[in-house]
Amino acid sequence: MKICVITPENPFKSYGGLALYSRQMIESLKLSYINHQIEIVCLIESNTESYSSYKDNDFLIHEVKIKASNKIFSLFTKRSYSSVRYIHYFDKIQINWDTYDHYIFNHRLSLGFYNKLIKTSKPNTKFIYINHNDEYGSMCGIAKYIKNPITRLLAYREAKKILREELNILKTFNKSSFINISDYHAYTKYDKKFKINNQSTIPIYLDEENGNHNYQPHLLLTGSFDWFPKKRNAEWLCNEVFPLIKEQSPETKLFIVGRKANCIKLNDQSNIEIHSDVDDINIFYNMASYFIIPERQSGGLKIKSIEAAMNRKVIVSTPEGISGSGLINNKSCLICEYGDKVKFSQTIINVLNDRGFSESISNNAYEHTSSNFNFNKVTEQWKTFWSNT
C-alpha cells in the first residue's frame, strides 16, 4: 500500500502546535503501517519555488517550496485564500499522483489540492482529513476585534468561504479526525444537516512535567508574539490588567516569554520582564506559579493550557484560551471574559491571595491533563483510528 500525506510546512523541521500534532499523527501512521510506503508532501511557503525529495526517518519526503498566490486574487473568486494559495504549483510537482492508495490531508492548508487529486486518483483511493481547528469560528473571533470596517468585512468573507469549502469537502472524505470534539460539533452548529459518519476525536499528547512546586507569586504569559492577535492580547494584559494587579499586589511580577516578545509595546515596564526568542522556555515555568491566557481565538486545542497544567500552574484564562483542554472553571482553572479588565485582574488577585485554593486548582489541572493527554492514551486512539481506515 502506498500512502501520501499532504501537509503545510515540514513538521520534522518546524515547531509549534501544528508541527507537533502533525508529527504525532505521522509517527502513529508509521507504527500502524510498518510494511507500507509512506510519502510526505510538504507545502512550504517560500520566496523561491523549488522541488526536492529525500529519504528521512523511514519516509520519502517531498519538499515543495512555493510562492504563495497574491491574497488579492482570492477576492475575485468563490474560493478561500487557503485553497488557492498553492494550487498554481500543482502541475509542476514531479510526483505520480495516481499511484497512491490513500491520501491524508493534514490541516486545511492542504485542501487546495483536493479538487485536483479527486480527478487524478485511481479508483477506490481513500481520502482522509486531519482537522486541526474550527477555522471559521477562529477567524470570526479575531475579525470582530478588527477596527478597520473594510478589513473586518474581508475577514468575515474569507471565514465564510473556508467554512463552505470544509463543509462540502468533509462530506466526501472516507474518514476524518478532529483534535477537539467541540470543533466537530461546531460544524453541525453552522450547518444543521451536516453529518459525517466516520469521524474520531484525537487530541495532542505532551510529556508529563514534574514542575517546580515552590510557590512563586508571579505571572507567566508565553506565545508567538509576531502574530498580531497574540501581540495585542499581550498588550491588553500588560497595559490594562496588570496595572490593577500591581496596585493590590506590588510584589507580583509578570514574565512574558516567546518569539518576538520584544515587539510588545508597554506603557509601564515596572515589574514586567520580557524574554524574547529564548532557547528553553521551561526555566520560566519555575519562576511563576500562575499562567495567564488572554486568548480571543476559539477552536482547536490550546496547547499552552495543557503545558501549563502539566507544569502544575494555576491557569487564569478566557474561555477561548482553554479550548479543547477539558479544564473546568473553579476546579482546574479560572475563567474570565476578555475585555473586562477589572474582573480579570480581580480574579488573579483573589487567587494570588489564596494559597490553598491555588494548590487545589493546580493539582486538579495536573491530574486531568496527565490522565487525558499522555502518550499511551493518545497513541492508542491513533492506533484505533488507523486500524479502522
TIVEX-91119 format. One record per residue (C-alpha): residue in three letters; x, y, z. Coordinates in nm, 2 decimals. Layout:
BEGIN
<r residu="ALA" X="X" Y="Y" Z="Z"/>
...
% end
This chain:
BEGIN
<r residu="MET" X="0.00" Y="0.00" Z="0.00"/>
<r residu="LYS" X="0.12" Y="0.35" Z="-0.09"/>
<r residu="ILE" X="0.02" Y="0.64" Z="0.13"/>
<r residu="CYS" X="0.05" Y="1.01" Z="0.07"/>
<r residu="VAL" X="0.04" Y="1.27" Z="0.35"/>
<r residu="ILE" X="-0.01" Y="1.63" Z="0.23"/>
<r residu="THR" X="0.08" Y="1.89" Z="0.49"/>
<r residu="PRO" X="0.18" Y="2.25" Z="0.53"/>
<r residu="GLU" X="0.54" Y="2.30" Z="0.62"/>
<r residu="ASN" X="0.78" Y="2.02" Z="0.71"/>
<r residu="PRO" X="0.66" Y="1.91" Z="1.05"/>
<r residu="PHE" X="1.00" Y="1.75" Z="1.12"/>
<r residu="LYS" X="1.18" Y="2.09" Z="1.07"/>
<r residu="SER" X="0.91" Y="2.32" Z="1.22"/>
<r residu="TYR" X="0.79" Y="2.39" Z="1.57"/>
<r residu="GLY" X="0.47" Y="2.50" Z="1.73"/>
<r residu="GLY" X="0.13" Y="2.33" Z="1.78"/>
<r residu="LEU" X="0.07" Y="2.25" Z="1.41"/>
<r residu="ALA" X="0.41" Y="2.08" Z="1.37"/>
<r residu="LEU" X="0.38" Y="1.89" Z="1.70"/>
<r residu="TYR" X="0.03" Y="1.74" Z="1.62"/>
<r residu="SER" X="0.14" Y="1.66" Z="1.26"/>
<r residu="ARG" X="0.45" Y="1.47" Z="1.38"/>
<r residu="GLN" X="0.24" Y="1.27" Z="1.63"/>
<r residu="MET" X="-0.01" Y="1.18" Z="1.36"/>
<r residu="ILE" X="0.26" Y="1.08" Z="1.11"/>
<r residu="GLU" X="0.45" Y="0.88" Z="1.37"/>
<r residu="SER" X="0.13" Y="0.69" Z="1.46"/>
<r residu="LEU" X="0.07" Y="0.62" Z="1.10"/>
<r residu="LYS" X="0.42" Y="0.47" Z="1.06"/>
<r residu="LEU" X="0.36" Y="0.24" Z="1.36"/>
<r residu="SER" X="0.03" Y="0.12" Z="1.21"/>
<r residu="TYR" X="0.15" Y="0.07" Z="0.86"/>
<r residu="ILE" X="0.50" Y="-0.07" Z="0.92"/>
<r residu="ASN" X="0.54" Y="-0.25" Z="0.59"/>
<r residu="HIS" X="0.38" Y="0.01" Z="0.37"/>
<r residu="GLN" X="0.53" Y="0.31" Z="0.18"/>
<r residu="ILE" X="0.46" Y="0.64" Z="0.33"/>
<r residu="GLU" X="0.54" Y="0.96" Z="0.14"/>
<r residu="ILE" X="0.50" Y="1.31" Z="0.28"/>
<r residu="VAL" X="0.44" Y="1.61" Z="0.06"/>
<r residu="CYS" X="0.54" Y="1.93" Z="0.25"/>
<r residu="LEU" X="0.39" Y="2.25" Z="0.11"/>
<r residu="ILE" X="0.64" Y="2.52" Z="0.22"/>
<r residu="GLU" X="0.58" Y="2.89" Z="0.16"/>
<r residu="SER" X="0.89" Y="3.05" Z="0.02"/>
<r residu="ASN" X="1.03" Y="3.34" Z="-0.17"/>
<r residu="THR" X="1.15" Y="3.09" Z="-0.44"/>
<r residu="GLU" X="1.00" Y="2.79" Z="-0.60"/>
<r residu="SER" X="1.17" Y="2.45" Z="-0.60"/>
<r residu="TYR" X="1.11" Y="2.08" Z="-0.55"/>
<r residu="SER" X="1.32" Y="1.82" Z="-0.39"/>
<r residu="SER" X="1.28" Y="1.47" Z="-0.24"/>
<r residu="TYR" X="1.48" Y="1.27" Z="0.00"/>
<r residu="LYS" X="1.46" Y="0.98" Z="0.25"/>
<r residu="ASP" X="1.44" Y="1.06" Z="0.61"/>
<r residu="ASN" X="1.32" Y="0.87" Z="0.92"/>
<r residu="ASP" X="1.17" Y="0.59" Z="0.71"/>
<r residu="PHE" X="0.97" Y="0.83" Z="0.50"/>
<r residu="LEU" X="1.01" Y="0.96" Z="0.14"/>
<r residu="ILE" X="0.97" Y="1.34" Z="0.19"/>
<r residu="HIS" X="0.89" Y="1.57" Z="-0.10"/>
<r residu="GLU" X="0.96" Y="1.93" Z="-0.01"/>
<r residu="VAL" X="0.77" Y="2.17" Z="-0.23"/>
<r residu="LYS" X="0.87" Y="2.53" Z="-0.19"/>
<r residu="ILE" X="0.61" Y="2.76" Z="-0.33"/>
<r residu="LYS" X="0.55" Y="3.13" Z="-0.38"/>
<r residu="ALA" X="0.20" Y="3.18" Z="-0.24"/>
<r residu="SER" X="-0.06" Y="3.34" Z="-0.46"/>
<r residu="ASN" X="-0.14" Y="3.70" Z="-0.41"/>
<r residu="LYS" X="-0.42" Y="3.74" Z="-0.15"/>
<r residu="ILE" X="-0.59" Y="3.99" Z="-0.38"/>
<r residu="PHE" X="-0.66" Y="3.70" Z="-0.62"/>
<r residu="SER" X="-0.89" Y="3.53" Z="-0.38"/>
<r residu="LEU" X="-1.11" Y="3.84" Z="-0.35"/>
<r residu="PHE" X="-1.23" Y="3.77" Z="-0.71"/>
<r residu="THR" X="-1.31" Y="3.40" Z="-0.66"/>
<r residu="LYS" X="-1.56" Y="3.20" Z="-0.46"/>
<r residu="ARG" X="-1.27" Y="3.00" Z="-0.32"/>
<r residu="SER" X="-1.08" Y="3.09" Z="0.00"/>
<r residu="TYR" X="-0.72" Y="3.21" Z="0.00"/>
<r residu="SER" X="-0.63" Y="2.89" Z="0.19"/>
<r residu="SER" X="-0.74" Y="2.68" Z="-0.11"/>
<r residu="VAL" X="-0.58" Y="2.88" Z="-0.38"/>
<r residu="ARG" X="-0.25" Y="3.00" Z="-0.23"/>
<r residu="TYR" X="-0.05" Y="2.69" Z="-0.36"/>
<r residu="ILE" X="-0.27" Y="2.54" Z="-0.63"/>
<r residu="HIS" X="-0.09" Y="2.72" Z="-0.92"/>
<r residu="TYR" X="0.22" Y="2.50" Z="-0.84"/>
<r residu="PHE" X="0.04" Y="2.16" Z="-0.85"/>
<r residu="ASP" X="0.12" Y="2.07" Z="-1.21"/>
<r residu="LYS" X="0.49" Y="2.15" Z="-1.16"/>
<r residu="ILE" X="0.54" Y="1.89" Z="-0.88"/>
<r residu="GLN" X="0.72" Y="1.58" Z="-1.00"/>
<r residu="ILE" X="0.50" Y="1.33" Z="-0.83"/>
<r residu="ASN" X="0.29" Y="1.05" Z="-0.99"/>
<r residu="TRP" X="-0.02" Y="1.14" Z="-0.80"/>
<r residu="ASP" X="-0.22" Y="0.84" Z="-0.94"/>
<r residu="THR" X="-0.01" Y="0.58" Z="-0.77"/>
<r residu="TYR" X="-0.13" Y="0.63" Z="-0.41"/>
<r residu="ASP" X="-0.39" Y="0.42" Z="-0.23"/>
<r residu="HIS" X="-0.46" Y="0.67" Z="0.05"/>
<r residu="TYR" X="-0.44" Y="1.05" Z="0.06"/>
<r residu="ILE" X="-0.42" Y="1.21" Z="0.40"/>
<r residu="PHE" X="-0.49" Y="1.58" Z="0.40"/>
<r residu="ASN" X="-0.33" Y="1.73" Z="0.71"/>
<r residu="HIS" X="-0.48" Y="2.07" Z="0.81"/>
<r residu="ARG" X="-0.70" Y="2.30" Z="0.59"/>
<r residu="LEU" X="-0.40" Y="2.44" Z="0.40"/>
<r residu="SER" X="-0.36" Y="2.10" Z="0.23"/>
<r residu="LEU" X="-0.72" Y="2.11" Z="0.09"/>
<r residu="GLY" X="-0.62" Y="2.32" Z="-0.20"/>
<r residu="PHE" X="-0.50" Y="2.01" Z="-0.38"/>
<r residu="TYR" X="-0.82" Y="1.81" Z="-0.31"/>
<r residu="ASN" X="-1.01" Y="1.91" Z="-0.63"/>
<r residu="LYS" X="-0.71" Y="1.82" Z="-0.84"/>
<r residu="LEU" X="-0.65" Y="1.49" Z="-0.67"/>
<r residu="ILE" X="-1.01" Y="1.37" Z="-0.67"/>
<r residu="LYS" X="-0.99" Y="1.38" Z="-1.06"/>
<r residu="THR" X="-0.65" Y="1.22" Z="-1.10"/>
<r residu="SER" X="-0.66" Y="0.95" Z="-0.83"/>
<r residu="LYS" X="-0.71" Y="0.59" Z="-0.92"/>
<r residu="PRO" X="-1.04" Y="0.41" Z="-0.83"/>
<r residu="ASN" X="-1.11" Y="0.32" Z="-0.47"/>
<r residu="THR" X="-0.85" Y="0.56" Z="-0.34"/>
<r residu="LYS" X="-0.93" Y="0.67" Z="0.02"/>
<r residu="PHE" X="-0.93" Y="1.03" Z="0.13"/>
<r residu="ILE" X="-0.87" Y="1.11" Z="0.50"/>
<r residu="TYR" X="-0.88" Y="1.46" Z="0.66"/>
<r residu="ILE" X="-0.69" Y="1.56" Z="0.98"/>
<r residu="ASN" X="-0.87" Y="1.87" Z="1.11"/>
<r residu="HIS" X="-0.67" Y="2.10" Z="1.34"/>
<r residu="ASN" X="-0.91" Y="2.38" Z="1.42"/>
<r residu="ASP" X="-1.26" Y="2.53" Z="1.37"/>
<r residu="GLU" X="-1.11" Y="2.79" Z="1.14"/>
<r residu="TYR" X="-1.44" Y="2.97" Z="1.08"/>
<r residu="GLY" X="-1.50" Y="3.02" Z="1.45"/>
<r residu="SER" X="-1.14" Y="3.12" Z="1.49"/>
<r residu="MET" X="-1.14" Y="3.38" Z="1.21"/>
<r residu="CYS" X="-1.47" Y="3.53" Z="1.32"/>
<r residu="GLY" X="-1.33" Y="3.55" Z="1.68"/>
<r residu="ILE" X="-1.05" Y="3.76" Z="1.55"/>
<r residu="ALA" X="-1.25" Y="3.96" Z="1.29"/>
<r residu="LYS" X="-1.48" Y="4.11" Z="1.55"/>
<r residu="TYR" X="-1.19" Y="4.29" Z="1.71"/>
<r residu="ILE" X="-1.06" Y="4.44" Z="1.38"/>
<r residu="LYS" X="-1.11" Y="4.81" Z="1.38"/>
<r residu="ASN" X="-1.10" Y="4.88" Z="1.01"/>
<r residu="PRO" X="-1.45" Y="4.80" Z="0.88"/>
<r residu="ILE" X="-1.33" Y="4.70" Z="0.53"/>
<r residu="THR" X="-1.06" Y="4.47" Z="0.67"/>
<r residu="ARG" X="-1.31" Y="4.33" Z="0.91"/>
<r residu="LEU" X="-1.56" Y="4.26" Z="0.63"/>
<r residu="LEU" X="-1.30" Y="4.09" Z="0.42"/>
<r residu="ALA" X="-1.20" Y="3.87" Z="0.72"/>
<r residu="TYR" X="-1.56" Y="3.76" Z="0.77"/>
<r residu="ARG" X="-1.60" Y="3.69" Z="0.40"/>
<r residu="GLU" X="-1.28" Y="3.48" Z="0.40"/>
<r residu="ALA" X="-1.41" Y="3.29" Z="0.70"/>
<r residu="LYS" X="-1.74" Y="3.21" Z="0.53"/>
<r residu="LYS" X="-1.55" Y="3.08" Z="0.22"/>
<r residu="ILE" X="-1.34" Y="2.85" Z="0.44"/>
<r residu="LEU" X="-1.65" Y="2.72" Z="0.62"/>
<r residu="ARG" X="-1.84" Y="2.65" Z="0.29"/>
<r residu="GLU" X="-1.54" Y="2.46" Z="0.15"/>
<r residu="GLU" X="-1.48" Y="2.25" Z="0.45"/>
<r residu="LEU" X="-1.84" Y="2.16" Z="0.49"/>
<r residu="ASN" X="-1.86" Y="2.04" Z="0.13"/>
<r residu="ILE" X="-1.53" Y="1.85" Z="0.13"/>
<r residu="LEU" X="-1.57" Y="1.69" Z="0.47"/>
<r residu="LYS" X="-1.89" Y="1.51" Z="0.35"/>
<r residu="THR" X="-1.69" Y="1.34" Z="0.07"/>
<r residu="PHE" X="-1.40" Y="1.21" Z="0.28"/>
<r residu="ASN" X="-1.38" Y="0.84" Z="0.38"/>
<r residu="LYS" X="-1.27" Y="0.94" Z="0.73"/>
<r residu="SER" X="-1.18" Y="1.25" Z="0.94"/>
<r residu="SER" X="-1.03" Y="1.32" Z="1.27"/>
<r residu="PHE" X="-1.08" Y="1.63" Z="1.50"/>
<r residu="ILE" X="-0.84" Y="1.75" Z="1.76"/>
<r residu="ASN" X="-1.13" Y="1.86" Z="1.97"/>
<r residu="ILE" X="-1.49" Y="1.73" Z="1.99"/>
<r residu="SER" X="-1.62" Y="2.09" Z="2.01"/>
<r residu="ASP" X="-1.47" Y="2.16" Z="1.67"/>
<r residu="TYR" X="-1.68" Y="1.87" Z="1.52"/>
<r residu="HIS" X="-1.99" Y="2.00" Z="1.69"/>
<r residu="ALA" X="-1.92" Y="2.35" Z="1.56"/>
<r residu="TYR" X="-1.97" Y="2.22" Z="1.20"/>
<r residu="THR" X="-2.31" Y="2.08" Z="1.30"/>
<r residu="LYS" X="-2.40" Y="2.42" Z="1.45"/>
<r residu="TYR" X="-2.31" Y="2.60" Z="1.13"/>
<r residu="ASP" X="-2.50" Y="2.35" Z="0.91"/>
<r residu="LYS" X="-2.79" Y="2.16" Z="1.08"/>
<r residu="LYS" X="-2.78" Y="1.90" Z="0.80"/>
<r residu="PHE" X="-2.41" Y="1.84" Z="0.84"/>
<r residu="LYS" X="-2.31" Y="1.48" Z="0.93"/>
<r residu="ILE" X="-2.02" Y="1.26" Z="0.86"/>
<r residu="ASN" X="-2.03" Y="0.90" Z="0.98"/>
<r residu="ASN" X="-1.67" Y="0.81" Z="1.01"/>
<r residu="GLN" X="-1.51" Y="1.07" Z="1.25"/>
<r residu="SER" X="-1.29" Y="1.05" Z="1.55"/>
<r residu="THR" X="-1.16" Y="1.29" Z="1.81"/>
<r residu="ILE" X="-0.79" Y="1.26" Z="1.89"/>
<r residu="PRO" X="-0.60" Y="1.52" Z="2.10"/>
<r residu="ILE" X="-0.24" Y="1.60" Z="2.13"/>
<r residu="TYR" X="-0.02" Y="1.44" Z="2.39"/>
<r residu="LEU" X="0.26" Y="1.60" Z="2.59"/>
<r residu="ASP" X="0.53" Y="1.46" Z="2.82"/>
<r residu="GLU" X="0.44" Y="1.48" Z="3.19"/>
<r residu="GLU" X="0.64" Y="1.76" Z="3.36"/>
<r residu="ASN" X="0.73" Y="1.75" Z="3.73"/>
<r residu="GLY" X="0.72" Y="2.13" Z="3.76"/>
<r residu="ASN" X="0.87" Y="2.33" Z="4.04"/>
<r residu="HIS" X="0.63" Y="2.31" Z="4.33"/>
<r residu="ASN" X="0.80" Y="2.61" Z="4.51"/>
<r residu="TYR" X="0.53" Y="2.88" Z="4.53"/>
<r residu="GLN" X="0.62" Y="3.18" Z="4.32"/>
<r residu="PRO" X="0.35" Y="3.46" Z="4.34"/>
<r residu="HIS" X="0.43" Y="3.57" Z="3.98"/>
<r residu="LEU" X="0.25" Y="3.56" Z="3.64"/>
<r residu="LEU" X="0.37" Y="3.40" Z="3.32"/>
<r residu="LEU" X="0.25" Y="3.46" Z="2.96"/>
<r residu="THR" X="0.40" Y="3.27" Z="2.67"/>
<r residu="GLY" X="0.34" Y="3.27" Z="2.30"/>
<r residu="SER" X="0.45" Y="3.37" Z="1.95"/>
<r residu="PHE" X="0.40" Y="3.75" Z="1.95"/>
<r residu="ASP" X="0.50" Y="3.80" Z="1.59"/>
<r residu="TRP" X="0.13" Y="3.71" Z="1.52"/>
<r residu="PHE" X="-0.07" Y="4.03" Z="1.57"/>
<r residu="PRO" X="-0.36" Y="3.89" Z="1.77"/>
<r residu="LYS" X="-0.12" Y="3.74" Z="2.02"/>
<r residu="LYS" X="0.07" Y="4.06" Z="2.05"/>
<r residu="ARG" X="-0.25" Y="4.26" Z="2.10"/>
<r residu="ASN" X="-0.37" Y="4.02" Z="2.37"/>
<r residu="ALA" X="-0.04" Y="4.05" Z="2.55"/>
<r residu="GLU" X="-0.05" Y="4.43" Z="2.54"/>
<r residu="TRP" X="-0.40" Y="4.43" Z="2.68"/>
<r residu="LEU" X="-0.28" Y="4.21" Z="2.97"/>
<r residu="CYS" X="0.03" Y="4.43" Z="3.03"/>
<r residu="ASN" X="-0.13" Y="4.78" Z="2.99"/>
<r residu="GLU" X="-0.48" Y="4.73" Z="3.11"/>
<r residu="VAL" X="-0.49" Y="4.44" Z="3.35"/>
<r residu="PHE" X="-0.15" Y="4.42" Z="3.52"/>
<r residu="PRO" X="-0.15" Y="4.78" Z="3.65"/>
<r residu="LEU" X="-0.47" Y="4.69" Z="3.85"/>
<r residu="ILE" X="-0.29" Y="4.39" Z="3.99"/>
<r residu="LYS" X="0.02" Y="4.59" Z="4.09"/>
<r residu="GLU" X="-0.20" Y="4.83" Z="4.29"/>
<r residu="GLN" X="-0.30" Y="4.55" Z="4.53"/>
<r residu="SER" X="0.00" Y="4.31" Z="4.49"/>
<r residu="PRO" X="0.30" Y="4.54" Z="4.43"/>
<r residu="GLU" X="0.55" Y="4.25" Z="4.46"/>
<r residu="THR" X="0.40" Y="4.04" Z="4.18"/>
<r residu="LYS" X="0.59" Y="4.02" Z="3.85"/>
<r residu="LEU" X="0.48" Y="3.94" Z="3.50"/>
<r residu="PHE" X="0.71" Y="3.73" Z="3.28"/>
<r residu="ILE" X="0.64" Y="3.74" Z="2.91"/>
<r residu="VAL" X="0.83" Y="3.48" Z="2.71"/>
<r residu="GLY" X="0.82" Y="3.38" Z="2.34"/>
<r residu="ARG" X="0.90" Y="3.46" Z="1.98"/>
<r residu="LYS" X="0.93" Y="3.84" Z="1.91"/>
<r residu="ALA" X="0.82" Y="3.92" Z="2.27"/>
<r residu="ASN" X="1.03" Y="4.23" Z="2.24"/>
<r residu="CYS" X="0.78" Y="4.37" Z="1.99"/>
<r residu="ILE" X="0.52" Y="4.41" Z="2.27"/>
<r residu="LYS" X="0.46" Y="4.78" Z="2.35"/>
<r residu="LEU" X="0.44" Y="4.86" Z="2.72"/>
<r residu="ASN" X="0.31" Y="5.17" Z="2.88"/>
<r residu="ASP" X="0.50" Y="5.09" Z="3.20"/>
<r residu="GLN" X="0.77" Y="4.82" Z="3.22"/>
<r residu="SER" X="0.79" Y="4.81" Z="3.60"/>
<r residu="ASN" X="0.75" Y="4.45" Z="3.73"/>
<r residu="ILE" X="0.73" Y="4.32" Z="3.38"/>
<r residu="GLU" X="1.02" Y="4.11" Z="3.23"/>
<r residu="ILE" X="1.03" Y="4.05" Z="2.86"/>
<r residu="HIS" X="1.23" Y="3.75" Z="2.73"/>
<r residu="SER" X="1.23" Y="3.72" Z="2.35"/>
<r residu="ASP" X="1.33" Y="3.42" Z="2.14"/>
<r residu="VAL" X="1.46" Y="3.21" Z="2.42"/>
<r residu="ASP" X="1.62" Y="2.87" Z="2.37"/>
<r residu="ASP" X="1.44" Y="2.70" Z="2.66"/>
<r residu="ILE" X="1.11" Y="2.82" Z="2.79"/>
<r residu="ASN" X="1.09" Y="2.56" Z="3.06"/>
<r residu="ILE" X="1.31" Y="2.76" Z="3.30"/>
<r residu="PHE" X="1.04" Y="3.02" Z="3.32"/>
<r residu="TYR" X="0.78" Y="2.78" Z="3.44"/>
<r residu="ASN" X="0.99" Y="2.76" Z="3.76"/>
<r residu="MET" X="0.97" Y="3.14" Z="3.80"/>
<r residu="ALA" X="0.59" Y="3.18" Z="3.82"/>
<r residu="SER" X="0.30" Y="2.98" Z="3.97"/>
<r residu="TYR" X="0.03" Y="3.15" Z="3.77"/>
<r residu="PHE" X="-0.02" Y="3.10" Z="3.39"/>
<r residu="ILE" X="-0.23" Y="3.37" Z="3.21"/>
<r residu="ILE" X="-0.41" Y="3.31" Z="2.88"/>
<r residu="PRO" X="-0.58" Y="3.63" Z="2.75"/>
<r residu="GLU" X="-0.68" Y="3.45" Z="2.43"/>
<r residu="ARG" X="-0.96" Y="3.55" Z="2.19"/>
<r residu="GLN" X="-0.92" Y="3.29" Z="1.91"/>
<r residu="SER" X="-1.16" Y="2.99" Z="1.96"/>
<r residu="GLY" X="-1.14" Y="2.64" Z="1.82"/>
<r residu="GLY" X="-0.87" Y="2.38" Z="1.81"/>
<r residu="LEU" X="-0.68" Y="2.27" Z="2.12"/>
<r residu="LYS" X="-0.48" Y="2.53" Z="2.31"/>
<r residu="ILE" X="-0.16" Y="2.35" Z="2.38"/>
<r residu="LYS" X="-0.03" Y="2.62" Z="2.62"/>
<r residu="SER" X="-0.31" Y="2.54" Z="2.86"/>
<r residu="ILE" X="-0.21" Y="2.17" Z="2.86"/>
<r residu="GLU" X="0.16" Y="2.26" Z="2.91"/>
<r residu="ALA" X="0.08" Y="2.49" Z="3.20"/>
<r residu="ALA" X="-0.14" Y="2.23" Z="3.36"/>
<r residu="MET" X="0.13" Y="1.96" Z="3.32"/>
<r residu="ASN" X="0.37" Y="2.20" Z="3.50"/>
<r residu="ARG" X="0.12" Y="2.24" Z="3.79"/>
<r residu="LYS" X="0.04" Y="2.61" Z="3.72"/>
<r residu="VAL" X="-0.27" Y="2.79" Z="3.82"/>
<r residu="ILE" X="-0.44" Y="2.88" Z="3.49"/>
<r residu="VAL" X="-0.64" Y="3.21" Z="3.46"/>
<r residu="SER" X="-0.78" Y="3.22" Z="3.11"/>
<r residu="THR" X="-1.05" Y="3.34" Z="2.88"/>
<r residu="PRO" X="-1.29" Y="3.06" Z="2.76"/>
<r residu="GLU" X="-1.11" Y="3.06" Z="2.43"/>
<r residu="GLY" X="-0.77" Y="3.01" Z="2.59"/>
<r residu="ILE" X="-0.86" Y="2.66" Z="2.73"/>
<r residu="SER" X="-1.04" Y="2.54" Z="2.42"/>
<r residu="GLY" X="-1.02" Y="2.16" Z="2.39"/>
<r residu="SER" X="-0.84" Y="2.11" Z="2.72"/>
<r residu="GLY" X="-1.14" Y="2.00" Z="2.93"/>
<r residu="LEU" X="-1.04" Y="2.22" Z="3.22"/>
<r residu="ILE" X="-1.33" Y="2.33" Z="3.44"/>
<r residu="ASN" X="-1.38" Y="2.67" Z="3.59"/>
<r residu="ASN" X="-1.32" Y="2.70" Z="3.96"/>
<r residu="LYS" X="-1.20" Y="2.34" Z="3.97"/>
<r residu="SER" X="-0.90" Y="2.31" Z="3.74"/>
<r residu="CYS" X="-0.87" Y="2.67" Z="3.61"/>
<r residu="LEU" X="-1.03" Y="3.01" Z="3.65"/>
<r residu="ILE" X="-1.21" Y="3.16" Z="3.35"/>
<r residu="CYS" X="-1.28" Y="3.53" Z="3.28"/>
<r residu="GLU" X="-1.41" Y="3.70" Z="2.96"/>
<r residu="TYR" X="-1.16" Y="3.91" Z="2.75"/>
<r residu="GLY" X="-1.22" Y="4.28" Z="2.78"/>
<r residu="ASP" X="-1.33" Y="4.30" Z="3.14"/>
<r residu="LYS" X="-1.00" Y="4.42" Z="3.29"/>
<r residu="VAL" X="-1.14" Y="4.48" Z="3.63"/>
<r residu="LYS" X="-1.29" Y="4.13" Z="3.67"/>
<r residu="PHE" X="-0.98" Y="3.97" Z="3.50"/>
<r residu="SER" X="-0.74" Y="4.15" Z="3.74"/>
<r residu="GLN" X="-0.95" Y="4.08" Z="4.05"/>
<r residu="THR" X="-0.97" Y="3.71" Z="3.97"/>
<r residu="ILE" X="-0.59" Y="3.70" Z="3.96"/>
<r residu="ILE" X="-0.56" Y="3.90" Z="4.28"/>
<r residu="ASN" X="-0.81" Y="3.68" Z="4.46"/>
<r residu="VAL" X="-0.63" Y="3.35" Z="4.37"/>
<r residu="LEU" X="-0.28" Y="3.51" Z="4.45"/>
<r residu="ASN" X="-0.41" Y="3.57" Z="4.80"/>
<r residu="ASP" X="-0.54" Y="3.22" Z="4.85"/>
<r residu="ARG" X="-0.26" Y="2.96" Z="4.86"/>
<r residu="GLY" X="-0.49" Y="2.67" Z="4.94"/>
<r residu="PHE" X="-0.72" Y="2.74" Z="4.65"/>
<r residu="SER" X="-0.42" Y="2.79" Z="4.42"/>
<r residu="GLU" X="-0.28" Y="2.45" Z="4.51"/>
<r residu="SER" X="-0.62" Y="2.28" Z="4.46"/>
<r residu="ILE" X="-0.66" Y="2.44" Z="4.12"/>
<r residu="SER" X="-0.31" Y="2.34" Z="4.00"/>
<r residu="ASN" X="-0.33" Y="1.99" Z="4.13"/>
<r residu="ASN" X="-0.67" Y="1.93" Z="3.97"/>
<r residu="ALA" X="-0.54" Y="2.06" Z="3.64"/>
<r residu="TYR" X="-0.24" Y="1.84" Z="3.65"/>
<r residu="GLU" X="-0.44" Y="1.53" Z="3.73"/>
<r residu="HIS" X="-0.68" Y="1.60" Z="3.45"/>
<r residu="THR" X="-0.42" Y="1.67" Z="3.18"/>
<r residu="SER" X="-0.18" Y="1.39" Z="3.28"/>
<r residu="SER" X="-0.46" Y="1.14" Z="3.26"/>
<r residu="ASN" X="-0.61" Y="1.26" Z="2.92"/>
<r residu="PHE" X="-0.31" Y="1.39" Z="2.72"/>
<r residu="ASN" X="-0.05" Y="1.13" Z="2.78"/>
<r residu="PHE" X="0.15" Y="0.93" Z="2.52"/>
<r residu="ASN" X="-0.01" Y="0.59" Z="2.59"/>
<r residu="LYS" X="-0.37" Y="0.71" Z="2.57"/>
<r residu="VAL" X="-0.34" Y="0.92" Z="2.26"/>
<r residu="THR" X="-0.13" Y="0.67" Z="2.08"/>
<r residu="GLU" X="-0.39" Y="0.41" Z="2.14"/>
<r residu="GLN" X="-0.65" Y="0.64" Z="1.99"/>
<r residu="TRP" X="-0.45" Y="0.69" Z="1.68"/>
<r residu="LYS" X="-0.39" Y="0.32" Z="1.65"/>
<r residu="THR" X="-0.77" Y="0.26" Z="1.66"/>
<r residu="PHE" X="-0.82" Y="0.54" Z="1.40"/>
<r residu="TRP" X="-0.58" Y="0.39" Z="1.15"/>
<r residu="SER" X="-0.69" Y="0.02" Z="1.21"/>
<r residu="ASN" X="-1.04" Y="0.11" Z="1.11"/>
<r residu="THR" X="-0.93" Y="0.30" Z="0.80"/>
% end
